[in-house]
């Protein structure tokens, strides 16, 4: 299906969901540009808007629908077409086609290679089938790598950092998780492909990379490519690369050896993104998860023993089937005592197709929300306490932007992952540019955020 010859189409991409979706959006931007379209930032100035969706949990789906309906109003102001891509399309294209007549095309992963032609047809009003691709066929990282090699991703924002995907899918079998339904089984990208992408990014001025996947600790094992230790050593030889951040670490794979490797590395930052999800043994068993409070406390103690200033992040799901008030208070107590740097708290979402959907002892939604609010309140206090304890320390901070209203620079140290954690606001007597690394002495805290002043260039 080749699109008719038309004037260059202006396409805006709206990304919803996780960093992995952000990477996909940049790849789609590369494909659109290679196909002759102009990729722009503002939906209000676009001929076609592409919404890259999240289908993980119900709140994300509701956010997607609301965003799409808001964008559809632009059709009365000159917008020619509205397209949906991503996980929600892979999961529910047929339902979306019936419920969203405002959308001109639903593009499944399997049709990404044709996205430029599809946009052309939408702009020209010649698209015959609204559903493009084969929803349910799952995402294919091998195809993605080949496509990206032909048309490198477009980076939105040109920040001095970038996400890089190292794998797709997941084999863990967590009973609450819908990711395998959309992304399929775990499949690593090759080390050569990952290195080539990062070298390209480094040549564009990127100095910090966050490696993302659904289960980063499993990278390489499925394709006989070694493990994270070897990959990190390989990436450490890339000129211009100063920081590598490992995201999405399943706690079962965070061994003493991996902790030591991360703490001893010259390029991997001491930041541990641990998806603990709960601490009560019975709830973890129902979730199909590993661990418990004692194991988690031992792991965090090992990290803190190696580097007291290491950043440790985790997430917790409250209201899972079978969870009791006692179980919820156990999570609250763990959050209060463990001195985690960053804590995300979510309410359990009952997702069709997952094993937990049909479990007995479903928790009343109002009770689940109350437990989430209880733990989130404890988390805010714990993060603020941890932040205040860091006053007086010095950190190497990556300058990301200047806040003209406040007259301060905003950046991140090794402790903060982009977009999900707090930030460091700092002042400097000497000139600073975006992308600079400066030494900042922490002079105060505001909740979980830090403030400070530059001491010396790093």
C-alpha positions in Angstrom: 0.0 0.0 0.0 1.9 3.0 -1.3 0.6 6.4 -0.3 -0.4 8.7 -3.1 1.9 11.6 -4.0 0.9 14.4 -1.7 2.6 17.6 -0.3 4.8 16.9 2.8 2.6 16.0 5.8 3.3 17.6 9.1 3.1 14.9 11.8 3.0 15.4 15.6 3.7 12.4 17.9 2.1 12.4 21.3 3.6 9.8 23.7 1.8 8.3 26.6 3.1 5.7 29.1 6.6 4.5 29.9 10.1 5.3 28.7 9.9 2.3 26.4 7.1 4.0 24.6 9.1 7.2 24.3 11.8 5.2 22.5 9.2 3.7 20.1 7.9 7.2 19.4 11.4 8.4 18.4 11.7 5.4 16.2 8.4 6.1 14.5 9.6 9.7 14.1 12.6 8.4 12.2 10.5 6.2 9.9 8.1 9.2 9.2 11.0 11.5 8.4 12.6 8.8 6.2 9.2 8.5 4.4 9.2 12.2 3.5 7.1 13.6 6.3 7.9 16.5 8.6 7.9 15.6 12.3 6.9 18.5 14.5 6.2 19.0 18.2 2.9 20.9 18.3 -0.3 18.9 17.6 -2.0 22.3 16.9 0.2 22.8 13.9 0.0 19.3 12.5 -1.8 17.8 9.5 -1.8 14.4 11.3 -1.4 13.5 15.0 -0.1 10.1 16.0 -0.8 9.1 19.6 1.5 6.3 20.9 -0.6 4.7 23.6 -0.1 2.8 26.8 -2.4 -0.2 27.6 -0.8 -1.4 30.8 -3.5 -0.7 33.3 -7.0 0.8 33.3 -6.0 4.4 34.4 -3.5 4.6 31.6 -6.2 3.5 29.1 -8.6 6.1 30.4 -5.9 8.8 30.1 -5.3 7.6 26.5 -9.0 7.9 25.6 -9.3 11.3 27.1 -6.2 12.5 25.3 -7.4 11.2 22.0 -10.9 12.8 22.4 -9.2 16.1 23.2 -7.0 15.9 20.1 -10.0 15.0 18.0 -11.4 18.5 18.6 -8.5 19.8 16.4 -10.3 18.2 13.4 -12.5 21.3 13.5 -9.4 23.5 13.2 -7.7 21.9 10.2 -6.4 18.6 11.5 -6.7 16.0 8.7 -6.1 12.8 10.6 -5.7 11.1 14.0 -3.8 7.9 14.4 -3.3 5.6 17.4 -0.3 3.2 17.8 1.2 1.3 20.7 0.2 -1.2 23.4 -3.4 -0.3 23.6 -3.9 -0.8 19.9 -2.1 -4.2 20.2 -4.4 -5.2 23.0 -7.8 -3.8 21.9 -7.9 -2.6 18.3 -11.3 -4.1 17.5 -12.9 -2.4 20.6 -11.2 0.9 19.8 -12.4 0.8 16.2 -16.0 0.6 17.4 -15.8 3.1 20.3 -13.6 5.8 18.7 -14.9 6.8 15.3 -12.8 10.0 15.6 -9.7 8.0 15.0 -8.7 7.4 11.3 -6.2 4.5 11.8 -5.2 2.1 14.5 -1.6 1.0 13.7 -0.4 -2.2 15.3 3.3 -3.0 15.9 3.2 -5.3 12.8 2.5 -2.3 10.6 5.1 0.1 12.0 7.3 -0.4 8.9 4.5 1.1 6.8 3.7 4.0 9.1 4.9 6.6 6.6 2.6 5.3 3.9 -0.3 5.0 6.4 0.1 8.6 7.4 0.1 9.6 3.7 -3.2 7.9 3.1 -4.7 9.3 6.2 -3.7 12.8 5.2 -5.1 12.3 1.7 -8.3 10.6 2.9 -7.6 7.4 1.0 -7.1 4.9 3.8 -9.5 1.9 3.3 -8.9 -0.1 6.5 -8.8 1.6 9.8 -7.0 -1.3 11.5 -3.5 -1.7 10.1 -1.3 -4.7 11.0 -2.1 -7.8 13.1 -3.1 -6.8 16.6 -2.0 -9.6 19.0 1.1 -10.6 17.0 3.4 -8.9 19.7 6.3 -6.6 19.2 9.3 -7.9 17.3 12.6 -6.3 18.4 14.6 -8.0 15.6 12.4 -6.3 13.0 12.7 -3.0 15.0 16.5 -3.1 15.0 16.5 -3.7 11.2 14.1 -0.8 10.7 15.9 1.6 12.9 19.2 0.8 11.2 17.6 2.1 8.0 16.1 5.2 9.6 17.7 6.3 12.9 15.2 7.5 15.6 14.5 11.2 15.9 15.2 12.5 19.4 12.6 14.7 20.9 13.9 17.6 23.0 17.6 17.0 22.4 18.3 16.4 26.1 21.9 15.4 27.1 20.5 12.0 28.1 18.5 9.3 26.3 16.7 6.0 26.8 18.0 2.9 25.0 16.0 -0.3 24.9 18.0 -3.5 25.6 15.2 -6.0 25.3 11.5 -6.5 24.7 8.8 -8.6 26.4 8.9 -10.6 29.6 8.9 -14.2 30.8 8.5 -13.6 34.6 4.8 -14.5 34.6 3.7 -12.0 37.2 0.0 -12.7 37.7 -1.0 -9.0 37.6 0.9 -7.9 34.5 -0.5 -7.5 31.0 2.9 -6.7 29.4 3.4 -10.2 27.9 -0.1 -9.9 26.3 1.2 -6.9 24.3 4.9 -7.3 24.1 5.4 -11.0 24.1 8.2 -13.2 25.5 11.5 -11.8 26.6 14.0 -11.2 23.7 17.3 -9.4 24.1 18.7 -7.0 21.5 22.2 -7.9 20.4 25.1 -6.2 22.1 26.4 -5.0 18.7 23.0 -3.3 18.0 22.8 -1.6 21.4 26.4 -0.4 21.2 25.8 1.0 17.7 22.8 2.9 18.8 24.6 4.4 21.8 27.6 5.4 19.8 25.2 7.2 17.4 23.6 9.0 20.4 27.0 9.8 21.9 28.1 11.4 18.7 25.0 13.7 19.0 26.1 14.9 22.4 24.3 12.4 24.7 26.4 11.7 27.7 23.9 9.7 29.9 22.1 6.6 28.8 19.3 4.9 30.7 19.0 1.2 29.7 15.4 0.1 29.8 13.5 -3.1 29.2 10.8 -5.1 31.1 13.4 -7.2 32.9 16.9 -5.8 32.5 18.6 -8.4 34.8 17.8 -11.1 32.2 19.5 -9.3 29.3 21.7 -11.5 27.1 20.8 -14.9 28.6 18.2 -15.8 26.0 20.6 -15.2 23.0 23.8 -16.4 24.5 25.3 -12.9 24.6 26.5 -12.9 28.2 25.0 -10.8 30.9 24.7 -7.2 32.0 28.3 -7.2 33.4 29.7 -7.8 29.9 27.4 -5.4 28.2 28.3 -2.6 30.7 32.0 -3.2 30.2 31.4 -2.9 26.4 29.5 0.3 26.7 32.2 1.8 29.1 34.5 2.0 26.1 32.3 4.5 24.2 33.8 7.9 23.8 31.7 10.7 25.3 29.5 8.4 27.4 29.8 9.4 31.1 26.8 7.7 32.7 24.9 4.4 32.2 21.8 3.9 34.3 20.2 0.5 34.6 16.5 0.6 34.9 13.8 -2.1 35.8 15.8 -4.5 37.9 13.8 -7.5 39.0 15.0 -8.1 42.6 15.5 -11.8 42.1 18.3 -11.0 39.6 20.0 -8.4 41.8 22.7 -10.7 43.2 25.6 -9.6 45.3 27.8 -10.0 42.2 25.6 -7.6 40.2 25.5 -5.1 43.1 29.3 -5.2 43.3 29.7 -4.8 39.5 27.5 -1.7 39.5 29.2 -0.1 42.5 32.7 -0.8 41.1 31.9 0.3 37.5 33.4 3.5 36.2 30.4 4.2 34.0 27.4 2.6 35.6 25.9 4.9 38.2 25.1 3.5 41.7 21.4 3.6 41.1 19.2 0.6 41.8 15.7 0.5 40.3 14.2 -2.4 42.3 10.6 -3.4 41.4 9.8 -4.9 44.8 6.0 -4.5 44.4 5.1 -5.8 48.0 6.8 -7.2 51.1 4.2 -9.6 52.5 5.1 -13.2 51.6 1.5 -14.3 50.9 0.9 -11.4 48.6 4.2 -11.8 46.8 3.3 -15.5 46.2 0.0 -14.6 44.8 1.7 -12.0 42.5 4.1 -14.7 41.3 6.9 -12.6 42.7 10.1 -13.4 44.6 11.2 -12.0 47.9 10.0 -10.6 51.2 10.9 -8.0 53.7 13.9 -9.8 55.1 15.4 -10.5 51.7 14.7 -6.9 50.5 16.3 -5.4 53.7 19.4 -7.5 53.2 19.7 -6.4 49.6 19.3 -2.7 50.4 21.8 -3.1 53.3 24.3 -4.6 50.9 23.9 -1.6 48.5 24.1 0.9 51.3 27.2 -0.8 52.7 28.9 -0.4 49.4 27.8 3.1 48.8 25.8 5.0 51.5 24.8 7.6 48.9 23.6 5.2 46.2 20.1 5.9 44.9 17.5 3.2 45.5 14.1 3.3 43.9 11.1 0.9 44.2 7.4 0.6 43.4 4.6 -1.1 45.4 1.2 -2.3 44.3 -1.6 -2.1 47.0 -4.9 -3.9 47.0 -3.8 -7.1 45.2 -6.3 -10.0 45.7 -5.9 -11.5 49.2 -4.1 -8.6 50.7 -5.2 -7.8 54.2 -4.9 -4.7 56.3 -2.0 -6.3 58.1 -0.2 -6.9 54.8 -0.7 -3.3 53.9 0.7 -2.1 57.2 3.7 -4.3 56.6 4.4 -2.4 53.4 3.9 0.9 55.2 6.4 -0.1 57.9 8.9 -1.2 55.3 8.6 2.1 53.5 9.0 4.0 56.8 12.1 2.0 57.8 14.1 1.2 54.6 15.3 4.7 53.7 14.5 4.3 50.0 15.3 7.4 47.9 12.3 7.1 45.5 9.0 5.3 46.0 6.2 4.8 43.7 2.8 3.6 45.0 0.1 2.2 42.7 -3.4 0.7 43.2 -3.9 -2.8 41.8 -5.7 -2.8 38.5 -7.7 -5.9 37.6 -6.7 -6.6 34.0 -8.5 -9.0 31.7 -6.2 -11.8 30.4 -4.0 -11.8 33.5 -4.0 -14.6 36.1 -5.0 -12.3 38.9 -8.1 -11.2 37.1 -10.0 -14.4 38.1 -8.5 -14.8 41.6 -10.7 -14.9 44.6 -10.6 -12.5 47.5 -10.5 -9.4 45.3 -10.0 -6.3 47.5 -12.7 -3.7 47.5 -11.6 -0.8 45.2 -12.2 1.8 47.9 -10.1 -0.2 50.4 -7.3 -0.6 47.9 -7.3 3.2 47.3 -7.2 3.9 51.0 -4.2 1.5 51.4 -2.4 3.2 48.5 -3.0 6.6 50.0 -1.7 5.4 53.4 1.5 4.0 51.9 2.0 7.0 49.6 1.7 9.3 52.6 4.4 7.3 54.4 6.5 7.4 51.2 6.4 11.2 50.9 7.7 11.5 54.5 10.4 8.9 54.0 11.7 10.4 50.8 11.7 13.9 52.3 13.6 12.5 55.3 16.2 10.8 53.1 16.6 14.0 51.0 17.2 16.2 54.1 19.9 13.7 55.3 21.9 14.5 52.1 22.5 18.1 53.0 26.2 18.8 53.1 27.1 16.2 50.5 28.5 17.0 47.1 27.3 15.4 43.9 28.3 15.5 40.3 25.2 17.0 38.6 24.2 17.0 34.9 22.8 20.4 34.0 19.6 19.9 32.0 17.8 23.3 31.9 17.7 26.8 33.3 14.6 28.0 35.2 14.4 31.7 34.4 11.6 32.4 36.8 13.6 31.0 39.7 17.0 32.0 38.5 18.4 28.5 39.0 19.7 25.6 37.0 17.9 22.2 37.2 19.8 18.9 36.9 20.3 15.4 38.2 23.0 13.5 40.0 23.7 9.8 39.9 20.8 9.4 42.4 18.0 10.6 40.1 16.6 8.9 37.0 15.2 11.2 34.3 11.5 12.0 34.5 10.5 9.7 37.3 12.6 10.9 40.3 13.3 14.3 41.9 15.7 17.0 40.7 18.4 19.2 42.0 18.1 23.0 41.7 21.4 24.8 41.9 23.0 28.2 41.4 26.4 29.0 39.9 28.5 32.1 39.8 30.3 30.8 36.7 28.6 30.2 33.3 26.9 26.8 32.9 25.6 25.2 29.7 23.1 22.4 29.2 25.0 19.1 29.2 27.7 20.3 31.6 28.7 18.2 34.6 29.3 20.4 37.7 30.0 19.7 41.3 27.1 20.8 43.5 27.2 21.1 47.3 23.7 20.3 48.7 22.5 23.1 50.9 18.9 22.3 51.4 15.9 20.1 50.5 12.3 20.7 49.5 10.4 17.5 50.0 12.3 14.9 47.9 14.1 17.5 45.8 17.5 19.0 46.6 19.0 22.5 46.3 22.6 23.5 46.2 25.4 25.6 44.7 28.2 24.8 42.3 31.6 24.4 43.9 34.0 23.4 41.1 33.7 22.2 37.5 34.0 18.4 37.3 
